[in-house]
Amino acid sequence: MDRPSQPISTLLAPDGSPVGVVHVAAEYGWLARTGGLAEAVAGLATNQARSGIPVAAVIPLHRSVRSAATGLERMGGPFTVQVGPRTEEGRLYRIPAGPGEPRVYCIEHPYFDRNGLYGESGGDYADNLQRYAFFCRAALEILHDLVHRADEDVRTLEDLGSTELGPTARQVFRRRVTMVRPLHPLH
């Protein structure tokens, strides 16, 4: 049996074009990792991109990302994010990608300019709930700009830092949103 040289996407819109995928994760590949989540998200995104699926990843601009990413580019001015009663400001950056590679976008905020991703010296940061609530809302603020077509479904991969995305995305987009649940169990 002959196998195709390149995988064929099963994520197709009604017109037969590939459906775009946006991964929202606290960790990604070599840029920010504490365990297997970073490799899993980056590996999945890379394989999807190689198979012709338009794919992007949105991650926090952790200090480790800033030092590891080459060619980090600011994308426009600041944007505001409403998190409960607070209004905060974020900035969007991107890491240049070649053809067949996932596009990686980073959300900047002082919350993420720290030595660790979730904590230091064996303990969690006391404000992790606020940090990742901001990240989830910020990802939603920029998501509509990352999706290729206005009428396409929004598909995201959630991780520990983005578990509130589903209901919030449905409110923001007021249309069908398909969610793929965490790759790892919540602790």
C-alpha positions, 0 to 999 in steps of 0.5 A: 500500500502506498503512503502519501509523502505528506500527511493529509489533514483531517481538520477540514472546513466545509469547503475542504480547506484546512482549519486553523489551530491555535495552541494556548499554552504556558510552555512551549518547546525549548523556549519555556519548559518545566516538563513534558508539556512544552515538548508535547505542545511544540511537537503537536504544533510542528507536526500539524504545520508540516501537514499543511494545517495553519497553526499558531501557538500563544505563550507568555513572554517568560524571561526564558523565552526572551533569552532563547528566542531569536528575532523576537519582533514586537507586533504593534502597540499595547492592548488592554485586558479586562481581568475581573475589576482590573484593566491591565496592559499587554504587548504581543510579540512573535518569533519569526517562522519559516514555511511549514513551521508553527507561528509562535506569539508571545504575550508580554506583561511584567507577570512573566518577567521572572526566573521561573515559569510557575515559581521558584525554590520549590514553591509557587508564585503567590499570584499565579491565579492572577498571572494566568487569568491575565494570560488567558484573557490576553490570548482571547484578546489577540486570538481573532487577529491570529485566526485566518478567516473570520468565519472559521471555528476557533480551536485551541489546545488548553493546558494548566494555565488556560483552563478558563478559555472555553466558556470565555471564548464562547462569550467573546466570539459568540459562535461555536468554539471547539476546545481540546482539553489538557494534555496532562491531568490538572494537579 
